[in-house]
Every structure is written in C-alpha cells, then in structure tokens.
Amino acid sequence: MIYNSTIKLNAVLMDAVRAIESSYRRIAIVTDDDGNLLGTLTDGDVRRCLLAEGNLETPVSEAMNHSPLVADERASSSYLMDLMRKRNVMAVPITDNKGRFLRLVHLVDLECPKNLSSISSQFEFAVIMAGGEGKRLRHVTGPIPKPMVDIGGAPLLERQILRLAKAGLKRVYISVNYLSHVIESHFGNGANFGIEILYLREQTKLGTAGALALLPERPRGAIVVMNGDVLTTSDFGSLHAFHQNHSAHITVAAVDYRVNIPYGVISSEGPHVRGIVEKPSQRYLCNAGIYAVSPEALYLLHGIGPLNMTDIIQACLKQAMSVAVFPVHEYWSDIGTPDDLEKTRAFFQKEQNNDRNN
C-alpha cells in the first residue's frame, strides 16, 4: 500500500482505478512529466464519469477534478485541518511554490483518534438475503441452499461475508428460509469469520426486501443490503462514501450491460430515411442486487410480508426521496444459471492462481 499514487495526463480510467486502489488515501494525483499538479481523481470521480457514459478507456482528463483544493508546503497542520473542514474535503494535495506536487495530506493524518471516532466511514451493518431456493441450479446445488454453492473452495455466502468483514463491518444479518440449518450450521455466530452473524428467520418467502421488517433494531446510519447469490469485488467503502456524498435514501449498485445490434439501424419519418447507424451498441445500467439503504427508507416497510427491493425503490421515488445509482466497474456476477456459476468459478480459480504466483 502506498501513500501517494500519481498518474500522467495520458492515462485512462483503468489506470486511475488501479492507482486509487493502491493508494493509502484512495485518491490519484494527475501530474505532468515535470511533476506539476494537473488534477485529482477519486473513486467518486471515476463512477460519475461512468454514469455519464464513459468507460474504463476514457482519458483521465475527462473525469478528473481540474481545479482541486491545494495547499502550500508551508501550511500548518491547524490551517490544513480548518481548510478541509470548511471546504468539506478529506484530502489536500501539497505543492511547492512552483506548483509541483509534493505529498497528499488526509484529514486522518491531522485528526486525533478521539475526533476520528465520530466520523462515519462504513455501514452500520449488512443484511444478506439468503432464503431463496435457486431452482435453476437445483441439479448443481443438491442438498444445499443456493448461497452455499462452492466457488473456488468456499461457499458463495462465505465469500460475501469475508468481504464484508474485510471492509470493516462488525455485524451481518442473514435472512434464511430454504435449508436454513445448512447455513446456520456452517456460520454459527460468525466467530470463525471475524464478524458477528445473526439470523432473520423467514417463516414464508419474503422476497428480496421483506426480511428487513424482521430486523430487531432500526439502524442509526446506512446499511448495506445484498442478494445472497451475487458476488463482487467492488469496494463497500466506496459504496458508502458515494451514498453519503449524494445524500441518498437508497443507492442502487448497477452493472453496465451492452446490447450489440448486428445490423444497420434505420431511423425514419414516414417512408423517408433520416439516418442509419451501422451495428450500434445500446447501453443499460442493470440492478446488481446490492443496495445502500438509509434508515428513512426502512420506514416505508409496513408489516411483515413479501416485498422486493424494487418495491421500496418505487415507493421512495413516489415520495420524492433520493435514489442514487452506483456504477460497478469491478468484477460482478449473479449466480443465476449453471453457465454463470461456471464463469464465476473460473474467475476465482484464476484469481487464486495469480495469488499463488505473486
């Protein structure tokens, strides 16, 4: 892990993503060949560019902040802290009197531990909906529930839980129904997985959101809700920051899906052709089954009964509550079919082989 990650102006978003992920402070600094500061890129900048129909080959110049807040190398710690608080930023690049980048100062470098404890940077807890049967995979899963299917030597659900624990979450609720004893026997109270695990036991199938009404507590902050049959390497900390920065009541993680039309598409008016586009591609943002949910959205739950997350989202929209979309550029898979399962197994097998070789 490095403290300052710089990239050049001719880099593309994929380079920025790698730099941000390797940076101790989760920010990339764009410089020229002489080290002069040209701009900065955060995870949020990357995802906003993707929402604007950019892609990972888009030049960083189209996504970066061209006028970031900067400070002189002579600035005192108290001045920097006051500056960041007033401008509501978490990090400030430090430059010399010629504008050359020297280092990055983050708020956590200046705050004392007591003050830092009041900064919310992660979800209060997670809820995983793992009560489904997975009928399309029944011949593969056999006597186990779908979330327990093996992915590279570990159950799918275990991989989800370990990623949540790695992200710093301390508690996860698992909604169970079909063959629930298999899940509860494997995970217990979570002591062996570095996270507290509690169970929401569905007496009937409650959909992808109904089990939220079974929560024994109402959170004070945002929670993450996810389907038990999705796997992603996306960063939960980035999802939380995106949700907070956009003051959303619900943030929907979304994957980019493109449909390539193998023909020339004609636009017409009556019998007359107005244009023709050869083999166009149509882009859609599709629900990834992962959500950041603020406490206010949970008040839309009325009693215990079948309910899907899409129902809650529609209710939010009808009440003019904020719903944001978080584009996922990292690996994501919905284990819906045997083909999906084999592709996911192949991905994680490749990842494990790479880890052994490094």
C-alpha positions, 0 to 999 in steps of 0.5 A: 500500500502506498501513500501517494499514487500519481498518474500522467495526463495520458492515462485512462480510467483503468489506470486511475482505478488501479492507482486509487486502489493502491493508494493509502488515501484512495485518491490519484494525483494527475501530474505532468512529466515535470511533476506539476499538479494537473488534477485529482481523481477519486473513486467518486470521480471515476463512477460519475464519469461512468454514469455519464457514459464513459468507460474504463478507456476514457482519458483521465482528463475527462473525469478528473477534478481540474481545479482541486483544493491545494495547499502550500508546503508551508501550511500548518497542520491547524490551517490544513485541518480548518481548510478541509473542514470548511471546504468539506474535503478529506484530502489536500494535495501539497505543492511547492511554490512552483506548483509541483506536487509534493505529498497528499495530506488526509484529514486522518493524518491531522485528526486525533483518534478521539475526533476520528471516532465520530466520523462515519466511514462504513455501514452500520451493518449488512443484511444478506438475503439468503432464503431463496431456493435457486431452482435453476441450479437445483441439479448443481446445488443438491442438498444445499441452499443456493448461497452455499454453492462452492466457488473456488473452495468456499461457499458463495455466502462465505465469500460475501461475508469475508468481504464484508468483514474485510471492509470493516463491518462488525455485524451481518444479518442473514435472512434464511428460509430454504435449508436454513440449518445448512447455513446456520450450521456452517456460520454459527455466530460468525466467530470463525469469520471475524464478524458477528452473524445473526439470523432473520428467520423467514417463516414464508418467502419474503422476497428480496426486501421483506426480511428487513421488517424482521430486523430487531433494531432500526439502524442509526446510519446506512446499511448495506443490503445484498442478494445472497447469490451475487458476488463482487469485488467492488469496494463497500467503502466506496459504496458508502462514501458515494451514498453519503456524498449524494445524500441518498435514501437508497443507492442502487449498485448497477452493472453496465450491460451492452446490447450489440445490434448486428445490423444497420439501424434505420431511423425514419419519418414516414417512408423517408430515411433520416439516418442509419447507424451501422451495428450500434451498441445500446447501453443499460445500467442493470440492478446488481442486487446490492443496495445502500439503504438509509434508515428513512427508507426502512420506514416505508416497510409496513408489516411483515410480508413479501416485498422486493427491493424494487418495491421500496425503490418505487415507493421512495421515488413516489415520495420524492426521496433520493435514489442514487445509482452506483456504477460497478466497474469491478468484477460482478456476477449473479449466480443465476444459471449453471453457465454463470456459476461456471464463469464465476468459478473460473474467475476465482480459480484464476484469481487464486492462481495469480495469488499463488504466483505473486 
